[in-house]
Amino acid sequence: NEVIDRFPLTAMGADAHAWAYVCTYMQQGPDALPPPGPPWDHNDVLWCNIAMLLAPKVEWPADMDLESRTAP
């Protein structure tokens, strides 16, 4: 019963949601969690974010992109 380390469960202000996610995983296992959403396209930015619109487009090397999108 000794605290070894602490870390914040904050994800854009979703403290209660993050804690509920962790509790569900610990109590019922990974099968009880909702499936992950589709991958996020880093080049899809809001029209009002001028800096991101002017920034170079994200292009991953083909082998790294394939590895990140497929199961081991």
CHARMM-style PDB file with segment names, atoms N, HN, CA, C and O in Angstrom:
ATOM      1  N   ASN     1       0.813  -1.196   0.000  1.00  0.00      PROA
ATOM      2  CA  ASN     1       0.000   0.000   0.000  1.00  0.00      PROA
ATOM      3  C   ASN     1       0.856   1.259   0.000  1.00  0.00      PROA
ATOM      4  O   ASN     1       0.508   2.251   0.640  1.00  0.00      PROA
ATOM      5  N   GLU     2       1.944   1.221  -0.698  1.00  0.00      PROA
ATOM      6  HN  GLU     2       2.226   0.415  -1.218  1.00  0.00      PROA
ATOM      7  CA  GLU     2       2.846   2.366  -0.776  1.00  0.00      PROA
ATOM      8  C   GLU     2       2.743   3.005  -2.158  1.00  0.00      PROA
ATOM      9  O   GLU     2       2.849   2.309  -3.168  1.00  0.00      PROA
ATOM     10  N   VAL     3       2.540   4.309  -2.213  1.00  0.00      PROA
ATOM     11  HN  VAL     3       2.454   4.874  -1.393  1.00  0.00      PROA
ATOM     12  CA  VAL     3       2.457   5.019  -3.479  1.00  0.00      PROA
ATOM     13  C   VAL     3       3.851   5.104  -4.083  1.00  0.00      PROA
ATOM     14  O   VAL     3       4.776   5.627  -3.460  1.00  0.00      PROA
ATOM     15  N   ILE     4       3.996   4.591  -5.290  1.00  0.00      PROA
ATOM     16  HN  ILE     4       3.245   4.166  -5.796  1.00  0.00      PROA
ATOM     17  CA  ILE     4       5.294   4.605  -5.963  1.00  0.00      PROA
ATOM     18  C   ILE     4       5.403   5.807  -6.893  1.00  0.00      PROA
ATOM     19  O   ILE     4       6.449   6.451  -6.962  1.00  0.00      PROA
ATOM     20  N   ASP     5       4.331   6.105  -7.601  1.00  0.00      PROA
ATOM     21  HN  ASP     5       3.481   5.581  -7.545  1.00  0.00      PROA
ATOM     22  CA  ASP     5       4.358   7.202  -8.568  1.00  0.00      PROA
ATOM     23  C   ASP     5       2.945   7.728  -8.760  1.00  0.00      PROA
ATOM     24  O   ASP     5       1.972   7.011  -8.523  1.00  0.00      PROA
ATOM     25  N   ARG     6       2.835   8.951  -9.179  1.00  0.00      PROA
ATOM     26  HN  ARG     6       3.626   9.533  -9.372  1.00  0.00      PROA
ATOM     27  CA  ARG     6       1.546   9.565  -9.481  1.00  0.00      PROA
ATOM     28  C   ARG     6       1.616  10.184 -10.867  1.00  0.00      PROA
ATOM     29  O   ARG     6       2.666  10.665 -11.293  1.00  0.00      PROA
ATOM     30  N   PHE     7       0.495  10.166 -11.560  1.00  0.00      PROA
ATOM     31  HN  PHE     7      -0.358   9.775 -11.214  1.00  0.00      PROA
ATOM     32  CA  PHE     7       0.418  10.829 -12.861  1.00  0.00      PROA
ATOM     33  C   PHE     7      -0.983  11.377 -13.039  1.00  0.00      PROA
ATOM     34  O   PHE     7      -1.948  10.761 -12.588  1.00  0.00      PROA
ATOM     35  N   PRO     8      -1.111  12.523 -13.687  1.00  0.00      PROA
ATOM     36  CA  PRO     8      -2.432  13.131 -13.873  1.00  0.00      PROA
ATOM     37  C   PRO     8      -3.224  12.393 -14.954  1.00  0.00      PROA
ATOM     38  O   PRO     8      -2.661  11.968 -15.963  1.00  0.00      PROA
ATOM     39  N   LEU     9      -4.516  12.245 -14.740  1.00  0.00      PROA
ATOM     40  HN  LEU     9      -4.974  12.590 -13.921  1.00  0.00      PROA
ATOM     41  CA  LEU     9      -5.399  11.656 -15.741  1.00  0.00      PROA
ATOM     42  C   LEU     9      -6.187  12.765 -16.412  1.00  0.00      PROA
ATOM     43  O   LEU     9      -7.414  12.812 -16.320  1.00  0.00      PROA
ATOM     44  N   THR    10      -5.486  13.648 -17.079  1.00  0.00      PROA
ATOM     45  HN  THR    10      -4.489  13.610 -17.154  1.00  0.00      PROA
ATOM     46  CA  THR    10      -6.154  14.749 -17.760  1.00  0.00      PROA
ATOM     47  C   THR    10      -5.967  14.599 -19.259  1.00  0.00      PROA
ATOM     48  O   THR    10      -4.852  14.402 -19.741  1.00  0.00      PROA
ATOM     49  N   ALA    11      -7.043  14.693 -19.971  1.00  0.00      PROA
ATOM     50  HN  ALA    11      -7.949  14.854 -19.579  1.00  0.00      PROA
ATOM     51  CA  ALA    11      -7.013  14.663 -21.433  1.00  0.00      PROA
ATOM     52  C   ALA    11      -7.986  15.723 -21.909  1.00  0.00      PROA
ATOM     53  O   ALA    11      -9.162  15.439 -22.134  1.00  0.00      PROA
ATOM     54  N   MET    12      -7.511  16.912 -22.057  1.00  0.00      PROA
ATOM     55  HN  MET    12      -6.556  17.143 -21.874  1.00  0.00      PROA
ATOM     56  CA  MET    12      -8.314  18.065 -22.478  1.00  0.00      PROA
ATOM     57  C   MET    12      -9.503  18.277 -21.544  1.00  0.00      PROA
ATOM     58  O   MET    12     -10.609  18.569 -21.998  1.00  0.00      PROA
ATOM     59  N   GLY    13      -9.274  18.132 -20.239  1.00  0.00      PROA
ATOM     60  HN  GLY    13      -8.376  17.895 -19.870  1.00  0.00      PROA
ATOM     61  CA  GLY    13     -10.317  18.391 -19.258  1.00  0.00      PROA
ATOM     62  C   GLY    13     -11.275  17.233 -19.030  1.00  0.00      PROA
ATOM     63  O   GLY    13     -12.288  17.407 -18.353  1.00  0.00      PROA
ATOM     64  N   ALA    14     -10.985  16.062 -19.575  1.00  0.00      PROA
ATOM     65  HN  ALA    14     -10.162  15.921 -20.125  1.00  0.00      PROA
ATOM     66  CA  ALA    14     -11.891  14.913 -19.444  1.00  0.00      PROA
ATOM     67  C   ALA    14     -11.456  14.017 -18.295  1.00  0.00      PROA
ATOM     68  O   ALA    14     -11.283  12.814 -18.488  1.00  0.00      PROA
ATOM     69  N   ASP    15     -11.275  14.580 -17.096  1.00  0.00      PROA
ATOM     70  HN  ASP    15     -11.416  15.557 -16.939  1.00  0.00      PROA
ATOM     71  CA  ASP    15     -10.794  13.810 -15.952  1.00  0.00      PROA
ATOM     72  C   ASP    15     -11.708  12.640 -15.617  1.00  0.00      PROA
ATOM     73  O   ASP    15     -11.237  11.511 -15.479  1.00  0.00      PROA
ATOM     74  N   ALA    16     -12.998  12.888 -15.487  1.00  0.00      PROA
ATOM     75  HN  ALA    16     -13.381  13.805 -15.600  1.00  0.00      PROA
ATOM     76  CA  ALA    16     -13.945  11.838 -15.111  1.00  0.00      PROA
ATOM     77  C   ALA    16     -14.020  10.761 -16.188  1.00  0.00      PROA
ATOM     78  O   ALA    16     -14.143   9.577 -15.872  1.00  0.00      PROA
ATOM     79  N   HSD    17     -13.946  11.158 -17.447  1.00  0.00      PROA
ATOM     80  HN  HSD    17     -13.845  12.119 -17.703  1.00  0.00      PROA
ATOM     81  CA  HSD    17     -14.010  10.194 -18.541  1.00  0.00      PROA
ATOM     82  C   HSD    17     -12.763   9.316 -18.567  1.00  0.00      PROA
ATOM     83  O   HSD    17     -12.854   8.107 -18.779  1.00  0.00      PROA
ATOM     84  N   ALA    18     -11.617   9.920 -18.353  1.00  0.00      PROA
ATOM     85  HN  ALA    18     -11.544  10.902 -18.180  1.00  0.00      PROA
ATOM     86  CA  ALA    18     -10.372   9.142 -18.330  1.00  0.00      PROA
ATOM     87  C   ALA    18     -10.386   8.150 -17.168  1.00  0.00      PROA
ATOM     88  O   ALA    18      -9.970   7.002 -17.330  1.00  0.00      PROA
ATOM     89  N   TRP    19     -10.855   8.578 -16.011  1.00  0.00      PROA
ATOM     90  HN  TRP    19     -11.193   9.510 -15.879  1.00  0.00      PROA
ATOM     91  CA  TRP    19     -10.909   7.686 -14.855  1.00  0.00      PROA
ATOM     92  C   TRP    19     -11.902   6.544 -15.101  1.00  0.00      PROA
ATOM     93  O   TRP    19     -11.618   5.402 -14.740  1.00  0.00      PROA
ATOM     94  N   ALA    20     -13.048   6.827 -15.701  1.00  0.00      PROA
ATOM     95  HN  ALA    20     -13.279   7.755 -15.994  1.00  0.00      PROA
ATOM     96  CA  ALA    20     -14.035   5.788 -16.006  1.00  0.00      PROA
ATOM     97  C   ALA    20     -13.456   4.770 -16.989  1.00  0.00      PROA
ATOM     98  O   ALA    20     -13.703   3.571 -16.859  1.00  0.00      PROA
ATOM     99  N   TYR    21     -12.697   5.240 -17.958  1.00  0.00      PROA
ATOM    100  HN  TYR    21     -12.496   6.214 -18.063  1.00  0.00      PROA
ATOM    101  CA  TYR    21     -12.056   4.365 -18.941  1.00  0.00      PROA
ATOM    102  C   TYR    21     -11.076   3.424 -18.250  1.00  0.00      PROA
ATOM    103  O   TYR    21     -11.073   2.221 -18.511  1.00  0.00      PROA
ATOM    104  N   VAL    22     -10.245   3.978 -17.367  1.00  0.00      PROA
ATOM    105  HN  VAL    22     -10.248   4.955 -17.155  1.00  0.00      PROA
ATOM    106  CA  VAL    22      -9.266   3.172 -16.637  1.00  0.00      PROA
ATOM    107  C   VAL    22      -9.969   2.156 -15.738  1.00  0.00      PROA
ATOM    108  O   VAL    22      -9.559   0.997 -15.686  1.00  0.00      PROA
ATOM    109  N   CYS    23     -11.016   2.571 -15.032  1.00  0.00      PROA
ATOM    110  HN  CYS    23     -11.349   3.513 -15.074  1.00  0.00      PROA
ATOM    111  CA  CYS    23     -11.756   1.661 -14.143  1.00  0.00      PROA
ATOM    112  C   CYS    23     -12.376   0.512 -14.932  1.00  0.00      PROA
ATOM    113  O   CYS    23     -12.315  -0.641 -14.506  1.00  0.00      PROA
ATOM    114  N   THR    24     -12.969   0.823 -16.074  1.00  0.00      PROA
ATOM    115  HN  THR    24     -13.019   1.760 -16.420  1.00  0.00      PROA
ATOM    116  CA  THR    24     -13.566  -0.222 -16.903  1.00  0.00      PROA
ATOM    117  C   THR    24     -12.518  -1.216 -17.357  1.00  0.00      PROA
ATOM    118  O   THR    24     -12.748  -2.425 -17.323  1.00  0.00      PROA
ATOM    119  N   TYR    25     -11.376  -0.720 -17.780  1.00  0.00      PROA
ATOM    120  HN  TYR    25     -11.189   0.262 -17.808  1.00  0.00      PROA
ATOM    121  CA  TYR    25     -10.290  -1.606 -18.215  1.00  0.00      PROA
ATOM    122  C   TYR    25      -9.816  -2.497 -17.069  1.00  0.00      PROA
ATOM    123  O   TYR    25      -9.624  -3.699 -17.256  1.00  0.00      PROA
ATOM    124  N   MET    26      -9.629  -1.919 -15.893  1.00  0.00      PROA
ATOM    125  HN  MET    26      -9.785  -0.943 -15.741  1.00  0.00      PROA
ATOM    126  CA  MET    26      -9.118  -2.685 -14.758  1.00  0.00      PROA
ATOM    127  C   MET    26     -10.135  -3.707 -14.250  1.00  0.00      PROA
ATOM    128  O   MET    26      -9.746  -4.787 -13.805  1.00  0.00      PROA
ATOM    129  N   GLN    27     -11.422  -3.390 -14.307  1.00  0.00      PROA
ATOM    130  HN  GLN    27     -11.738  -2.513 -14.668  1.00  0.00      PROA
ATOM    131  CA  GLN    27     -12.443  -4.280 -13.757  1.00  0.00      PROA
ATOM    132  C   GLN    27     -12.936  -5.328 -14.757  1.00  0.00      PROA
ATOM    133  O   GLN    27     -13.234  -6.458 -14.370  1.00  0.00      PROA
ATOM    134  N   GLN    28     -13.023  -4.959 -16.047  1.00  0.00      PROA
ATOM    135  HN  GLN    28     -12.780  -4.041 -16.361  1.00  0.00      PROA
ATOM    136  CA  GLN    28     -13.642  -5.854 -17.023  1.00  0.00      PROA
ATOM    137  C   GLN    28     -12.715  -6.279 -18.148  1.00  0.00      PROA
ATOM    138  O   GLN    28     -13.072  -7.147 -18.944  1.00  0.00      PROA
ATOM    139  N   GLY    29     -11.537  -5.686 -18.228  1.00  0.00      PROA
ATOM    140  HN  GLY    29     -11.247  -4.980 -17.581  1.00  0.00      PROA
ATOM    141  CA  GLY    29     -10.589  -6.067 -19.268  1.00  0.00      PROA
ATOM    142  C   GLY    29     -10.754  -5.251 -20.534  1.00  0.00      PROA
ATOM    143  O   GLY    29     -11.695  -4.467 -20.656  1.00  0.00      PROA
ATOM    144  N   PRO    30      -9.837  -5.434 -21.480  1.00  0.00      PROA
ATOM    145  CA  PRO    30      -9.845  -4.625 -22.703  1.00  0.00      PROA
ATOM    146  C   PRO    30     -11.041  -4.882 -23.618  1.00  0.00      PROA
ATOM    147  O   PRO    30     -11.392  -4.018 -24.421  1.00  0.00      PROA
ATOM    148  N   ASP    31     -11.676  -6.059 -23.512  1.00  0.00      PROA
ATOM    149  HN  ASP    31     -11.391  -6.761 -22.860  1.00  0.00      PROA
ATOM    150  CA  ASP    31     -12.823  -6.349 -24.383  1.00  0.00      PROA
ATOM    151  C   ASP    31     -14.035  -5.493 -24.041  1.00  0.00      PROA
ATOM    152  O   ASP    31     -14.926  -5.331 -24.874  1.00  0.00      PROA
ATOM    153  N   ALA    32     -14.084  -4.938 -22.822  1.00  0.00      PROA
ATOM    154  HN  ALA    32     -13.360  -5.070 -22.145  1.00  0.00      PROA
ATOM    155  CA  ALA    32     -15.218  -4.110 -22.406  1.00  0.00      PROA
ATOM    156  C   ALA    32     -15.111  -2.673 -22.908  1.00  0.00      PROA
ATOM    157  O   ALA    32     -16.078  -1.917 -22.817  1.00  0.00      PROA
ATOM    158  N   LEU    33     -13.966  -2.289 -23.430  1.00  0.00      PROA
ATOM    159  HN  LEU    33     -13.181  -2.903 -23.504  1.00  0.00      PROA
ATOM    160  CA  LEU    33     -13.762  -0.919 -23.896  1.00  0.00      PROA
ATOM    161  C   LEU    33     -14.331  -0.735 -25.296  1.00  0.00      PROA
ATOM    162  O   LEU    33     -14.396  -1.693 -26.067  1.00  0.00      PROA
ATOM    163  N   PRO    34     -14.742   0.484 -25.634  1.00  0.00      PROA
ATOM    164  CA  PRO    34     -15.241   0.729 -26.992  1.00  0.00      PROA
ATOM    165  C   PRO    34     -14.091   0.602 -27.987  1.00  0.00      PROA
ATOM    166  O   PRO    34     -12.937   0.843 -27.636  1.00  0.00      PROA
ATOM    167  N   PRO    35     -14.400   0.227 -29.222  1.00  0.00      PROA
ATOM    168  CA  PRO    35     -13.340   0.119 -30.221  1.00  0.00      PROA
ATOM    169  C   PRO    35     -12.738   1.493 -30.517  1.00  0.00      PROA
ATOM    170  O   PRO    35     -13.423   2.510 -30.402  1.00  0.00      PROA
ATOM    171  N   PRO    36     -11.478   1.526 -30.890  1.00  0.00      PROA
ATOM    172  CA  PRO    36     -10.860   2.831 -31.196  1.00  0.00      PROA
ATOM    173  C   PRO    36     -11.480   3.446 -32.436  1.00  0.00      PROA
ATOM    174  O   PRO    36     -11.982   2.744 -33.314  1.00  0.00      PROA
ATOM    175  N   GLY    37     -11.438   4.751 -32.491  1.00  0.00      PROA
ATOM    176  HN  GLY    37     -11.030   5.321 -31.778  1.00  0.00      PROA
ATOM    177  CA  GLY    37     -11.972   5.466 -33.639  1.00  0.00      PROA
ATOM    178  C   GLY    37     -11.027   5.359 -34.834  1.00  0.00      PROA
ATOM    179  O   GLY    37      -9.938   4.796 -34.723  1.00  0.00      PROA
ATOM    180  N   PRO    38     -11.444   5.892 -35.957  1.00  0.00      PROA
ATOM    181  CA  PRO    38     -10.571   5.855 -37.137  1.00  0.00      PROA
ATOM    182  C   PRO    38      -9.322   6.704 -36.900  1.00  0.00      PROA
ATOM    183  O   PRO    38      -9.353   7.642 -36.103  1.00  0.00      PROA
ATOM    184  N   PRO    39      -8.225   6.381 -37.587  1.00  0.00      PROA
ATOM    185  CA  PRO    39      -7.005   7.170 -37.414  1.00  0.00      PROA
ATOM    186  C   PRO    39      -7.237   8.631 -37.781  1.00  0.00      PROA
ATOM    187  O   PRO    39      -8.023   8.943 -38.676  1.00  0.00      PROA
ATOM    188  N   TRP    40      -6.552   9.508 -37.086  1.00  0.00      PROA
ATOM    189  HN  TRP    40      -5.914   9.255 -36.359  1.00  0.00      PROA
ATOM    190  CA  TRP    40      -6.689  10.937 -37.301  1.00  0.00      PROA
ATOM    191  C   TRP    40      -5.733  11.380 -38.396  1.00  0.00      PROA
ATOM    192  O   TRP    40      -4.548  11.049 -38.353  1.00  0.00      PROA
ATOM    193  N   ASP    41      -6.225  12.117 -39.364  1.00  0.00      PROA
ATOM    194  HN  ASP    41      -7.188  12.386 -39.399  1.00  0.00      PROA
ATOM    195  CA  ASP    41      -5.394  12.650 -40.440  1.00  0.00      PROA
ATOM    196  C   ASP    41      -4.791  13.965 -39.960  1.00  0.00      PROA
ATOM    197  O   ASP    41      -5.514  14.934 -39.730  1.00  0.00      PROA
ATOM    198  N   HSD    42      -3.474  14.001 -39.810  1.00  0.00      PROA
ATOM    199  HN  HSD    42      -2.887  13.214 -39.997  1.00  0.00      PROA
ATOM    200  CA  HSD    42      -2.797  15.188 -39.294  1.00  0.00      PROA
ATOM    201  C   HSD    42      -2.841  16.359 -40.275  1.00  0.00      PROA
ATOM    202  O   HSD    42      -2.559  17.493 -39.889  1.00  0.00      PROA
ATOM    203  N   ASN    43      -3.182  16.107 -41.511  1.00  0.00      PROA
ATOM    204  HN  ASN    43      -3.411  15.186 -41.825  1.00  0.00      PROA
ATOM    205  CA  ASN    43      -3.284  17.182 -42.496  1.00  0.00      PROA
ATOM    206  C   ASN    43      -4.684  17.788 -42.542  1.00  0.00      PROA
ATOM    207  O   ASN    43      -4.906  18.776 -43.242  1.00  0.00      PROA
ATOM    208  N   ASP    44      -5.622  17.214 -41.812  1.00  0.00      PROA
ATOM    209  HN  ASP    44      -5.442  16.411 -41.243  1.00  0.00      PROA
ATOM    210  CA  ASP    44      -6.989  17.723 -41.770  1.00  0.00      PROA
ATOM    211  C   ASP    44      -7.094  18.743 -40.642  1.00  0.00      PROA
ATOM    212  O   ASP    44      -7.289  18.373 -39.485  1.00  0.00      PROA
ATOM    213  N   VAL    45      -6.967  20.015 -40.973  1.00  0.00      PROA
ATOM    214  HN  VAL    45      -6.808  20.316 -41.913  1.00  0.00      PROA
ATOM    215  CA  VAL    45      -6.971  21.085 -39.975  1.00  0.00      PROA
ATOM    216  C   VAL    45      -8.118  22.045 -40.252  1.00  0.00      PROA
ATOM    217  O   VAL    45      -8.633  22.114 -41.368  1.00  0.00      PROA
ATOM    218  N   LEU    46      -8.506  22.780 -39.227  1.00  0.00      PROA
ATOM    219  HN  LEU    46      -8.087  22.724 -38.321  1.00  0.00      PROA
ATOM    220  CA  LEU    46      -9.587  23.757 -39.374  1.00  0.00      PROA
ATOM    221  C   LEU    46      -9.164  24.906 -40.286  1.00  0.00      PROA
ATOM    222  O   LEU    46      -7.993  25.284 -40.328  1.00  0.00      PROA
ATOM    223  N   TRP    47     -10.105  25.436 -40.990  1.00  0.00      PROA
ATOM    224  HN  TRP    47     -11.056  25.129 -40.956  1.00  0.00      PROA
ATOM    225  CA  TRP    47      -9.826  26.527 -41.925  1.00  0.00      PROA
ATOM    226  C   TRP    47      -9.308  27.767 -41.215  1.00  0.00      PROA
ATOM    227  O   TRP    47      -8.601  28.577 -41.815  1.00  0.00      PROA
ATOM    228  N   CYS    48      -9.657  27.922 -39.929  1.00  0.00      PROA
ATOM    229  HN  CYS    48     -10.231  27.264 -39.442  1.00  0.00      PROA
ATOM    230  CA  CYS    48      -9.264  29.129 -39.205  1.00  0.00      PROA
ATOM    231  C   CYS    48      -7.866  29.019 -38.588  1.00  0.00      PROA
ATOM    232  O   CYS    48      -7.358  30.010 -38.062  1.00  0.00      PROA
ATOM    233  N   ASN    49      -7.241  27.862 -38.638  1.00  0.00      PROA
ATOM    234  HN  ASN    49      -7.653  27.057 -39.065  1.00  0.00      PROA
ATOM    235  CA  ASN    49      -5.905  27.689 -38.081  1.00  0.00      PROA
ATOM    236  C   ASN    49      -4.875  27.968 -39.188  1.00  0.00      PROA
ATOM    237  O   ASN    49      -4.362  27.051 -39.828  1.00  0.00      PROA
ATOM    238  N   ILE    50      -4.596  29.238 -39.387  1.00  0.00      PROA
ATOM    239  HN  ILE    50      -5.013  29.983 -38.866  1.00  0.00      PROA
ATOM    240  CA  ILE    50      -3.752  29.676 -40.506  1.00  0.00      PROA
ATOM    241  C   ILE    50      -2.351  29.074 -40.434  1.00  0.00      PROA
ATOM    242  O   ILE    50      -1.803  28.663 -41.457  1.00  0.00      PROA
ATOM    243  N   ALA    51      -1.768  29.017 -39.241  1.00  0.00      PROA
ATOM    244  HN  ALA    51      -2.213  29.351 -38.410  1.00  0.00      PROA
ATOM    245  CA  ALA    51      -0.405  28.493 -39.105  1.00  0.00      PROA
ATOM    246  C   ALA    51      -0.334  27.037 -39.556  1.00  0.00      PROA
ATOM    247  O   ALA    51       0.608  26.650 -40.248  1.00  0.00      PROA
ATOM    248  N   MET    52      -1.321  26.226 -39.169  1.00  0.00      PROA
ATOM    249  HN  MET    52      -2.086  26.540 -38.606  1.00  0.00      PROA
ATOM    250  CA  MET    52      -1.314  24.820 -39.568  1.00  0.00      PROA
ATOM    251  C   MET    52      -1.602  24.650 -41.058  1.00  0.00      PROA
ATOM    252  O   MET    52      -1.083  23.732 -41.692  1.00  0.00      PROA
ATOM    253  N   LEU    53      -2.423  25.529 -41.612  1.00  0.00      PROA
ATOM    254  HN  LEU    53      -2.844  26.275 -41.097  1.00  0.00      PROA
ATOM    255  CA  LEU    53      -2.701  25.464 -43.046  1.00  0.00      PROA
ATOM    256  C   LEU    53      -1.464  25.793 -43.875  1.00  0.00      PROA
ATOM    257  O   LEU    53      -1.271  25.246 -44.961  1.00  0.00      PROA
ATOM    258  N   LEU    54      -0.630  26.689 -43.358  1.00  0.00      PROA
ATOM    259  HN  LEU    54      -0.787  27.133 -42.476  1.00  0.00      PROA
ATOM    260  CA  LEU    54       0.582  27.085 -44.087  1.00  0.00      PROA
ATOM    261  C   LEU    54       1.765  26.156 -43.812  1.00  0.00      PROA
ATOM    262  O   LEU    54       2.766  26.207 -44.527  1.00  0.00      PROA
ATOM    263  N   ALA    55       1.666  25.324 -42.803  1.00  0.00      PROA
ATOM    264  HN  ALA    55       0.853  25.283 -42.221  1.00  0.00      PROA
ATOM    265  CA  ALA    55       2.757  24.411 -42.440  1.00  0.00      PROA
ATOM    266  C   ALA    55       2.890  23.313 -43.493  1.00  0.00      PROA
ATOM    267  O   ALA    55       1.931  23.005 -44.201  1.00  0.00      PROA
ATOM    268  N   PRO    56       4.082  22.725 -43.591  1.00  0.00      PROA
ATOM    269  CA  PRO    56       4.249  21.602 -44.533  1.00  0.00      PROA
ATOM    270  C   PRO    56       3.317  20.452 -44.164  1.00  0.00      PROA
ATOM    271  O   PRO    56       3.040  20.219 -42.987  1.00  0.00      PROA
ATOM    272  N   LYS    57       2.841  19.742 -45.168  1.00  0.00      PROA
ATOM    273  HN  LYS    57       3.066  19.931 -46.124  1.00  0.00      PROA
ATOM    274  CA  LYS    57       1.963  18.600 -44.938  1.00  0.00      PROA
ATOM    275  C   LYS    57       2.748  17.447 -44.320  1.00  0.00      PROA
ATOM    276  O   LYS    57       3.931  17.257 -44.604  1.00  0.00      PROA
ATOM    277  N   VAL    58       2.066  16.684 -43.471  1.00  0.00      PROA
ATOM    278  HN  VAL    58       1.105  16.838 -43.241  1.00  0.00      PROA
ATOM    279  CA  VAL    58       2.693  15.537 -42.818  1.00  0.00      PROA
ATOM    280  C   VAL    58       2.762  14.387 -43.808  1.00  0.00      PROA
ATOM    281  O   VAL    58       1.744  13.990 -44.374  1.00  0.00      PROA
ATOM    282  N   GLU    59       3.960  13.851 -44.021  1.00  0.00      PROA
ATOM    283  HN  GLU    59       4.787  14.174 -43.562  1.00  0.00      PROA
ATOM    284  CA  GLU    59       4.148  12.697 -44.900  1.00  0.00      PROA
ATOM    285  C   GLU    59       5.082  11.715 -44.203  1.00  0.00      PROA
ATOM    286  O   GLU    59       6.282  11.963 -44.090  1.00  0.00      PROA
ATOM    287  N   TRP    60       4.522  10.596 -43.734  1.00  0.00      PROA
ATOM    288  HN  TRP    60       3.547  10.396 -43.826  1.00  0.00      PROA
ATOM    289  CA  TRP    60       5.317   9.576 -43.074  1.00  0.00      PROA
ATOM    290  C   TRP    60       5.976   8.684 -44.114  1.00  0.00      PROA
ATOM    291  O   TRP    60       5.423   8.495 -45.197  1.00  0.00      PROA
ATOM    292  N   PRO    61       7.153   8.128 -43.804  1.00  0.00      PROA
ATOM    293  CA  PRO    61       7.734   7.123 -44.707  1.00  0.00      PROA
ATOM    294  C   PRO    61       6.756   5.953 -44.853  1.00  0.00      PROA
ATOM    295  O   PRO    61       6.051   5.617 -43.901  1.00  0.00      PROA
ATOM    296  N   ALA    62       6.708   5.342 -46.017  1.00  0.00      PROA
ATOM    297  HN  ALA    62       7.281   5.615 -46.790  1.00  0.00      PROA
ATOM    298  CA  ALA    62       5.716   4.303 -46.320  1.00  0.00      PROA
ATOM    299  C   ALA    62       5.777   3.138 -45.333  1.00  0.00      PROA
ATOM    300  O   ALA    62       4.735   2.664 -44.880  1.00  0.00      PROA
ATOM    301  N   ASP    63       6.976   2.671 -44.992  1.00  0.00      PROA
ATOM    302  HN  ASP    63       7.823   3.056 -45.360  1.00  0.00      PROA
ATOM    303  CA  ASP    63       7.074   1.529 -44.081  1.00  0.00      PROA
ATOM    304  C   ASP    63       6.606   1.881 -42.670  1.00  0.00      PROA
ATOM    305  O   ASP    63       6.001   1.047 -41.997  1.00  0.00      PROA
ATOM    306  N   MET    64       6.878   3.107 -42.215  1.00  0.00      PROA
ATOM    307  HN  MET    64       7.369   3.785 -42.762  1.00  0.00      PROA
ATOM    308  CA  MET    64       6.440   3.536 -40.893  1.00  0.00      PROA
ATOM    309  C   MET    64       4.919   3.719 -40.867  1.00  0.00      PROA
ATOM    310  O   MET    64       4.268   3.381 -39.879  1.00  0.00      PROA
ATOM    311  N   ASP    65       4.363   4.249 -41.945  1.00  0.00      PROA
ATOM    312  HN  ASP    65       4.893   4.523 -42.748  1.00  0.00      PROA
ATOM    313  CA  ASP    65       2.920   4.433 -42.024  1.00  0.00      PROA
ATOM    314  C   ASP    65       2.205   3.086 -42.007  1.00  0.00      PROA
ATOM    315  O   ASP    65       1.202   2.933 -41.310  1.00  0.00      PROA
ATOM    316  N   LEU    66       2.701   2.117 -42.755  1.00  0.00      PROA
ATOM    317  HN  LEU    66       3.516   2.241 -43.321  1.00  0.00      PROA
ATOM    318  CA  LEU    66       2.099   0.783 -42.784  1.00  0.00      PROA
ATOM    319  C   LEU    66       2.174   0.116 -41.415  1.00  0.00      PROA
ATOM    320  O   LEU    66       1.204  -0.498 -40.970  1.00  0.00      PROA
ATOM    321  N   GLU    67       3.310   0.232 -40.751  1.00  0.00      PROA
ATOM    322  HN  GLU    67       4.098   0.731 -41.112  1.00  0.00      PROA
ATOM    323  CA  GLU    67       3.488  -0.373 -39.431  1.00  0.00      PROA
ATOM    324  C   GLU    67       2.536   0.228 -38.410  1.00  0.00      PROA
ATOM    325  O   GLU    67       2.023  -0.490 -37.552  1.00  0.00      PROA
ATOM    326  N   SER    68       2.290   1.523 -38.485  1.00  0.00      PROA
ATOM    327  HN  SER    68       2.707   2.107 -39.182  1.00  0.00      PROA
ATOM    328  CA  SER    68       1.429   2.180 -37.504  1.00  0.00      PROA
ATOM    329  C   SER    68      -0.056   1.895 -37.730  1.00  0.00      PROA
ATOM    330  O   SER    68      -0.861   2.079 -36.817  1.00  0.00      PROA
ATOM    331  N   ARG    69      -0.425   1.456 -38.914  1.00  0.00      PROA
ATOM    332  HN  ARG    69       0.229   1.306 -39.656  1.00  0.00      PROA
ATOM    333  CA  ARG    69      -1.833   1.220 -39.220  1.00  0.00      PROA
ATOM    334  C   ARG    69      -2.235  -0.261 -39.204  1.00  0.00      PROA
ATOM    335  O   ARG    69      -3.409  -0.578 -39.397  1.00  0.00      PROA
ATOM    336  N   THR    70      -1.288  -1.161 -38.981  1.00  0.00      PROA
ATOM    337  HN  THR    70      -0.334  -0.904 -38.824  1.00  0.00      PROA
ATOM    338  CA  THR    70      -1.599  -2.592 -38.984  1.00  0.00      PROA
ATOM    339  C   THR    70      -1.266  -3.208 -37.641  1.00  0.00      PROA
ATOM    340  O   THR    70      -0.420  -2.703 -36.903  1.00  0.00      PROA
ATOM    341  N   ALA    71      -1.936  -4.300 -37.332  1.00  0.00      PROA
ATOM    342  HN  ALA    71      -2.623  -4.710 -37.932  1.00  0.00      PROA
ATOM    343  CA  ALA    71      -1.699  -5.013 -36.074  1.00  0.00      PROA
ATOM    344  C   ALA    71      -0.385  -5.773 -36.158  1.00  0.00      PROA
ATOM    345  O   ALA    71       0.057  -6.136 -37.248  1.00  0.00      PROA
ATOM    346  N   PRO    72       0.245  -6.018 -35.006  1.00  0.00      PROA
ATOM    347  CA  PRO    72       1.526  -6.750 -35.024  1.00  0.00      PROA
ATOM    348  C   PRO    72       1.355  -8.182 -35.482  1.00  0.00      PROA
ATOM    349  OT1 PRO    72       2.331  -8.929 -35.552  1.00  0.00      PROA
TER     350      PRO     72
END
